């Protein structure tokens, strides 16, 4: 796997929010669990921890995002049966 070194440096320099360690683990060629993968992708999408809370309620990962609004359980983003 050939990782863009600038991207890897951005991840290393990013804020210390949830997902940073998981993204770096992935960029270093390690396997991630499903939960770790979600946190790593959310960290990447969040701008390496520089953004505020996630407001991407249309994202399929929103209900599982560690960045969603603290008072939002994500229930409204789950499909209704």
N, C-alpha and C positions, 0 to 999 in steps of 0.2 A: 504494500500500500504506500503510495507516494503522497504524503500530506504537504500541502502548501506551507512552507515554513513561516510566512507572514501570518497566516491564520493561526498557526500553533503559538506564535509569539503573542498574538492578540489574546488568545485564550489564557495564556500564562499571566499576562498583565491585567486581565479583567478583574472585576470585583470578586470578593469572596463569598458570593451567594451560592445557594444550593445548586448543584450541577457542575460547578467548575471542576471539581476533582474527577467527576465522571467523564466529562468531555476530555480532560487531559489524559485520563486512563485510556479512552478510546483512541485518541490521537497518538498514543504511544504503543498502539497495536494490541491492546488487551481487549478481551471480550467483556461485554456488559450484560447485566441482567435486563429484563424488560423495564423494571422501575428505574434502573440507572440510565437506560437509554432515553427514557422520557425526560428525566432531569437534565441529561446532557443536551438534548435537543432544545428544551425550553431555555436553557442557559444560552445556547447559541442564538436562538430566536430573540431572546431578551436583550441582545446586544452585549453579551459577555458580562452581564450583571450590572450594566450601566443604566438601564431603563428602570422605570418604576414598576408598579404592579402590572400584571398582564391584563389586557382588556380585549384580547382576541377570542371572544366567546364563540366565534364560528370555528375555531381550531378544534380538530378532533381530540387533541391532547389537553384542552382546557380543563376538563374536570379533574385531571391528574396533575396539573401544573403546580409546582411549588411557588409560582409567581402570581397566581390569581389573587384577586382581592381577598384580604384576610377574613372579611365577614361574608364572603361568598363561598358556599360549600360546593358550588359547581352544579348543583342539582338542576338548575334551569337550563344548563347546557347538555344534560343527558337526554337521549331520545325518550319520548313518551311512548309507552306501549298501550 
